[in-house]
Amino acid sequence: MKAYEFPANITTEGKIELPDVILQNLATNQQVKVIILVNEPTEAEQEEAAWQRLAAEQLLKGYSEDDAIYDTI
């Protein structure tokens, strides 16, 4: 089995864009094995996301139905 390694993007339609140089080396109508490796968020990024979620939750806890009057201003 031959392997090719290259960076690729996922389109908004959910498809993987293959570089033209790779497509030129692949025969059409053949089955291929795909392995997808994605970057995981760093610990700092995960912590920042957790703080943002907590801040949003705390903000919404302080919002009451009486505050809805300010939404029309």
N, C-alpha and C positions, 0 to 999 in steps of 0.2 A: 504494500500500500504506500502510495506517495503522499507526502504532506506539504501543504503550502501554509505559510504564516504571513498574515498581513493585517493591518488595521482596517476596520470597516465601520460603516454607520448603519443604523436602523432608520429606515424612512418613516415618515408619519403614517404610512400605510402598513407599517409593521414588517417590511421586507428588508433583507440584508442586501446592501449594495456591494457587489464584488468589483474589484478593480478590473479594467479591461485586459491588462496583461495576464491576469489569472484566467479570465474567461477564454482567452485565446488558447490557453493550454488545456482546457477541459473539453472532452468530447461531449456532444449533446446527447440527450436521452440516456444518461447513465446515472445510476444511483451513487450518492456520495455520503460519507459519514461526516457529520458536522459537530464540532465541539465549540461552544461559545464561552469565552472567558470575559467577565466584566469586572471593572474596578469596584471594590467595596468601599463604602465611606470610611474615612479615618475615624479614630476614636474622638477626635476633636469635632469633626463634622456631626457625628452621632450625638455628642453632648450638646452641641449648639441646637440641633433639631429638637432635642428633648426640652431644652430651656424655652424654645419658641412655642412648643406645644403647651408647656406649663403656663407660660405667660398668657396665651390665648384662652386656656381653660379658666384661669383666674379672672381675666377680664370679663368673660361671659358669665361667670358666677355672680359678679357684681351688677350685672344688667338685670333690671326688673321690667315688668310690663309698664310700670309708670314712666319709665325712660323712653318708651316708644314715641311719646309726644315730640321728642327732640329729633326724631327721624324725619319729620315733615318740615323742618326749618330749612 
